[in-house]
Amino acid sequence: MASAPGTHPKMTTDLCFLNAADLAAGIRRKDFSSVEVTQAHIEQVERVNPAVNAVVTFLSEQALEQAGAADDAIAAGDEVGPLHGLPMLHKDTTDTAGIRTTYGSPIHRDNVPEQSQLIIERLHAAGAIPMGKTNVPEFGAGSQSFNPVFGATGNPYDPSKTCGGSSGGQAVALACGMTPIADGSDMGGSLRNPGNYCNVVGFRVSPGRVPVWPSMAGWSGLSVQGPMGRTVADAAFLLSVIAGPDPRSPIAQSEPGSIFARPLARDFSGVRIAYSADLGGEFPVDPRVRNAIEAQLPAFGELGCEVTDFSGAGASRPRDDGPGLPDFGDADEIFKIMRAWSFHLSHGPLLAEHRHQMKDTIVWNIEEGEKLSGADVGRAEAMRTELYQAMRVFMDTYEFLLLPVNQVPPFSVDVPYPMAIDSGDGIVELETYIDWMKSCYYITVTGHPAISVPCGFTPEGLPVGVQIVGRHRDDFGVLQLAHAFEQVTRVGERRPPVVTG
């Protein structure tokens, strides 16, 4: 085994904020050892995690042992994978063989899976070293990372505020330098929302891009797994490892993950982009979110893009030079039916015996699914298909659609979910615990790839991201525009106070 690190000059917090691809390459070149990199991240977790409560299962000794073995493999000249020797934290809703996985539920407080999910298999086969698990909402439900097992995770820019969810612990760990790269999942915004709230990148890939297995609903693309990173390039780097076909997933796309290892640079001159703050008046948006995004819209012009605004009522009317915005009037019903069906399928069997151990919003979602008929689900599928076709026509003209990620800035970590939104024109009361996430889940039902990339900050210093939606299965194009925007604005380089202060 390689020796433990001494007083190496690179053994500083700076090592924790190197790009993941550069970190992995440095380990392979022996610029620094896997033990040094892993030790640096362990020390960062010990230093920062008490302030934010992101890491809920910590395997420091095991990680160091595996790092030593990784260094020995390099010294022996063994062939190694792209993530070889890179420490990683994993989301606590993702099964990891031999490592506690609670799903944030007291029902599974001591659960240790015997089998890893496919995404974990690929990460570990590529050489990643598991350091532990990060916090999630109970069963991943809702975009506020709190649960009765581990409590709440605070936002690194203000720990009194939420970090989002359900990949909230992952986003915080990334922002704080506790993990160089992160896996996550997204149904209604669970990669995008916490990426937005923590000033990192969260990418909801196209269904089937990252095969999901095991899965009770292998044909469904409502929930996907995907990458998070501090930069778009790192998200692409991780996607190159976790994407690609697998016969265990019936909707797995055939393209290999290696397509995401290509350079992201592109000339965007003349590319037509649509922007909408509210998808044609479909949902309220806090003015602080809207102002932060619109302050950065000129950056797309600097890249050569032609941006057309489709905000407000009437946005669905055709323009002289192109179609109007698709009508998203059915998107709410589509998502809520499909989500309820999914919750009843996944968690319904637990309800009879464990109702008292489940939070009320999960019980409600399961019971909503129990009420559904085959006709209800069929109607939702028909409406979803119609919306997809409308999006296809619209995006024949506009290659990308820009939207808010979240409709509100980070709210109090003590509040389960927002119950109203002040749009600047009045306060809008919300009906359910997910209604403040429409800006994300309306895109979920279209099946299009969408990324959250850092965009700006509110006057209070809280992060705001912009959501970039691409054409059907054009995941690489989304990464290219997000990368170009990131390079112009550099917003993602601002570190959180829990690290800098």
N, C-alpha and C positions, 0 to 999 in steps of 0.2 A: 504494500500500500504506500502511496505517496505520503511524504511527511506533512505534518501540520504546518500551516503558514506561520512565519515569523513576523518580522517588521517590514514586510514588503511595501514599497512606496505606493503601490496601487491599492493597498488594502485600506481604502477610504470609502466614504459614501459615494464618491464619484463613480466607483466601480458598479454601484447599484443602478446608476442612471445611464450607463452605456446602452446603445441600441442592442437589442437582443441578438440580431444577426452578427453584429461586430463582436459581441461577447462570445458567441459560439465559435466564431472564426478565430478569435484570440486564444481560446482554449485549445483548439486544434493546432494552432501555430506554436503553442507553448509560451505565448506572451505572458500568460498567467495560468495557473492551474485551476482545475475544477474545484479543488479543495479551497483555494483562495476565494474563488467566486462564491462558492456556497457559504463559506464562513462569513463573507461580507454581507450576504443576504440574511443569514441567521442573526447577525448582530443588528442589522437594520430592523428586522422583525422585533427583536428584544427591545430596541430603542424606541420604536415608533408605535408599535401595535397597542400598547396600553392606552394611547390617546384616542384610538379609533375603533378598536375591537373588530378588526377585519379577519384575522387568522384565528380559527377556532379549534383546529387540530394541528399540532406542531410536531414535526418529526426531525428535529435537528440532528440527533445522533445518527439516526438511520441515513439521513441525507449525506452527512459527512462520510460515512462508511462507503456509500455508493459513489460519492465524488472521488474518494481515494481509488476505488476500483476503476473509475473512468480515466483517471490520470495514468494508472498502470496500463490500461489498454492502449492509450496513445503512446506511451513510452515503448510498448512492445511492437508498435507499428501496425496494430490491428486496424481493419477497416471500420470506420465509425459513421454514425448517422449525423444528420444536419443539426440536431439538438444535443449532441453528445456532451455530457458534463454540465448541461445547463440546468440549474435548479428551477423548479416551478411549483406554484401552488395551484390547487384544483378546486373547482366549485363544489360546494357540499351537496348539491343535488345530482352530481355525476358520480356513478358508482366506480369505486377504485378498490380492486381486489386487495384484501388484507389491511385496508385503511378505513377507519371509521367514517361512515357516510350517513348523516342523520336526516337530511332533507329539511333541517330546521324544525323537526317535529319531535315532541316528547315520545311519540309512539315508537320512533326509531332511534331514540337517544343512544343506544349501545349497538346499533347495527354495524356489522363489519361484512361487507359483501364478499362473496367468494369469486365473483367474476367482475372484470372491468368492462365499462362500456367501450365501444369500438374506438371512439375518439381518444380515450386514455390508452388503449392498446397501441395506437399509432404514435402517440406522444412518447411513450416509454420505449417503443421499438426504435424510435429515432434518437434515443439517448437521453431524453429528459429525465431529471432526477426529482421525484416527488418530495416536497418539503412539508406538505400538509394540506389542509382544506380551509376554505374561506366562507364567510357567513352569507346566508341567504334568507329571504322571507320563508315562512313556513310553507313547505311544499312548492316553493318558488312562486307563490301566489301574491301578486301585487308588486308594485315597484317601490317598496320601502323595506330595507333589509333588517327586519327585527323578528325575533321568535322567542318562545318561552324557554328554549334550551340555552341559548347563548346571549340573549339580549339584543340590543340594537348596535348597528355599525354607524359611526359618525362620518360626516363628510370631511375630507382632509383639508378643505378650504375653510371650514367652520364646523367643528365636531358637534355643535348644537343643532346642525341641520342634517337631513337625510342624504345618503349617498346614492339613493335610487336602488333599483334591483330588477330582476332577481340576482343578476351577477354583480351585486353591490360590493361584496367583499373582494371580489377579483379586481374591480375598478379601483377601489381604495388601495389595495396592495400594489397595483401598478403605479398609481399616482405617487405613492410613498416610497417607491424603490424597494419594496419587499419581495417582489417577483419581477423578473425581466419581461415576462410575456404571460398571457393568460388564456385559458379556454373558457367558454361560456355558452349560454343557450338563450333563445329568444322566441317567445310566443307573441306577446303583445308589446314588446319593446325591451326585453330583459338584457340584451346586449347594448342596445342603443341608449336607453334611459340612464343607466349608471355611467356609461362612457361620457355622456353629456354632462352629468352632474359632477364628474370627477376630472374633467379636462383631459380625458384620454380617448382613444379610438375604440368604438364597438361596432362590429360589422355583422348585420343580419344577412347572411348569404342566401342565395337561391335555394329552395327546397331540393334536397338530393345532392347538393354540392359537397356537403360533409355528411356522409351516410350516418344515420342514427340506428344503433343496434345495441342492446335489445330494445324493442319497442312494441307496445301493445297495438299500435296503429301504424304499421309499417308503410301504408299507402298515404298517410296524411302528411301534408307539408306545412301544417299550421305552426308547429314548433320546429326550430332548427337549432343546430349547434354551430358555433363559429368562433372566430378569433377576436381577441382584444390585444391592444398594444399601446405603448406611449406614442408611437408614430404609425403612420399608414404603412410604411415600409415593413415595420415589424409585424403588423397584422397580415400583410401579404406573405411574409416569411413563414409565419405560423400556418397560414392557409395552405401553403405549398406542401406542408407535412400532413395536414389532417384531411385535405380534400382528395377526391379520387374514388373510383368505383369500388364496390364491394358487393358480392352476391347476396349477402345477408340483408341488404336493404333493397326493396323492389323499386324504389324511385331514385337510386343512386345514379348520378350523372356519369357518363363514360369518360369524360376528359380527365387526364391525370392531374394531380396536384402540381406537378412541375410547371404548368403554364403560369402559375403565380410567382414563379421565381424569375420571370422576365423583368427587364427594367421598366419602371413605371412612367418614365418621361414620355410626354406626348404634346404635340402642338394642338391647342384648342381653338385656333383662329377660326371664327365663323360658326362655331358650334352653338346651336340654339338650346337655351335652357329656360325652363319655366320656373317661376317662383310663386309660391302661395303661402301666406301666413296662416291661412285658416281653411284651405281646401274649399274655397268658395263660400265662406260663411258657415261651414259645418260645425265649428267648435270655437269656443272663446280662447283667447291667448292673452296672458299677462303682458302688458306693454313693455316690461323690462326685457322679456324674451324677444319680442318682436324688434325692439330698438337695437338690441345687440346684434341680431342677425342682419338687419337692414343696414347697419353701419358697415358691415363687411361685404355687402353685395358688390360694391365697386371692384373688389378683388377679382371677381369672376370676369369683369370687364377687362381688367389688366391682363388676364390670361387670353383675351381675345374672344371670349364668349359673348353672345347676344342674349341678354336676359329680358324676359317678358313677365310682368307681374299679373298673376291671376288671383289676387286676393279679393275677398268681399263678395257680396251678392252679385249675381250676373256673370260670374267667372266662367260658367259653363256655356255661355253663348259663344258661337263660332266667331273667330276673328277674320278680318279681311284676308290675312295671309296664313290662316291655319285654323285648326279646330279649337273649340273651347275646352275648358277643363272637364274631365269626366265627372259625371254626377255621382257623388259619394253618398247620396241619401240613404242607400240600403246598407252601407258598410257597417254601421253600428249593429244592426240586427244580424247580419251575417256573422260577424265576429262573436257576438254574445251567444248565438246558437252553437257555433262550432266549439267555442271555449267550454260552454256548459256540457256539451256532449263529451268533450275530452276529459273534463274533470270527473264526470260520472263514470266514465270508462276506467280511468286511472285510480280514483280514490273512493268510488262508490262502495266497494266491498268493506272498506274500513269504517263506514259511517255507523252501522248498527252497533258495533262493539266499542268504538272509540270516539263517538261524537263529543263526549265531554273533554277530550284531549285535542280537539280541532278548533281553530279560530272560526268565528261566526261567518266570516266572508267565504271561507272554504266550504263550510256546511251549506251556505246559501247557493254557491256555485254548483255543488254536487246535486242539490235538490232541484235546481233549475234544469239540470241535465236529465234528471229523473222524470220531469214533466214532459220532455220532448217526445214527439211522435216521429215516425218515419217520414211523414209528410213535412214536418217542420225542417228536418235535416235536408230533405230533398229540395225544399224551397230555398234554403240557404245556399245549397250548392248551385242551383240555377241562377240565383242572383249574383253569386260570386263569379260564375262564368261570364255573365253579362258585364260585370264591372271589369273583369280582366280584358275582355274584348274592347271595351271603351278605352282602357289604358293603353292597349296595343296601338289603337288608331292614334291616340293623342301623342304617344311617344315615337310614332313614325316621323312626326314633325319636330318634337322637342326631345333631344337625346337624354336629357336629365331633368329631374324635378327636384327643386329645393324646398324644404319645409322646416318648421321647428321640429326638434326632437321631442321636447316636453312642452306642455302648454303653460307650465309654471316653473319658476326657479326652485331650487332646493328649499323645502319647507322644514318645519320643526321635526327633529328626530323623534319627538314624543307624540307626534300626530300620526295615526295609522295611515291616513290618506286625506287629501284635500276634499272638502265638502262643497266648496264654492270657488269660483275664479272671478277676480275683478279684472275685466277686460279693458278697463278705462272708460267704457261706455255704460258701465253698470255691473252689478254683481250677478253672476249666473250660478244658480244652485245646481249641484251635480246629483244624479240619481243613484249611481252605484260607485263602488270603490275603485273602479277602473276608468271612469269617465274622463279623468284628467290626462289619460294616455291615448286619446283618440288619434292624435297626430302621428303616433307610431302604429297603433293596431289597425287603422284604416289601410295602411300600406301592407301590413301583414297579409290581409285577405286578398290582395292582388297578386301575391307571390313574387313581387319584384325585389331584387337585391337593394338593400338600403344601409347606409353607413352613417354613424354619428362621428363628426370630426370637430375638434375644438374650434370655436368661432369667436368668443368674446366673454365678457364678464358683466354682471349687473353692477349698478352703483355700489352695492354692498360687497362686491368682490367675489361673487359666486359664479361658477362657470356656466356658460351657455354654449351648446353645440348647435351645428346645423346638420340637418339630415339630407343626404344626397341619395336620391333614388335613381336607379338606372333602368335601362331596358331589360326585358325578359332575359334572364340568364347572363346578362352582361356584367358579371361580377368584376371582371378585370377592368372594364371601363370605369366602374364606380371607384375602384381603387386609384385609377389614374387621375381622375378629377379631384378626388379627396387629397391625393398626394400633392398635386399642383397647388391647390388652395392652401394646404398646410405650409408649403414652402414660401408662399407669398405672405401669409399672415403671421406665422411663427407663434400663434397663440398657445399651442400645446407645450411650448418651452417654459411656460411660467409654472414654477414649482409651488406646491401647497405650503402654507405656513407651518404645518406640523413637522415639515422637513426642514424648512429654511429658518424658522423662528426659534 
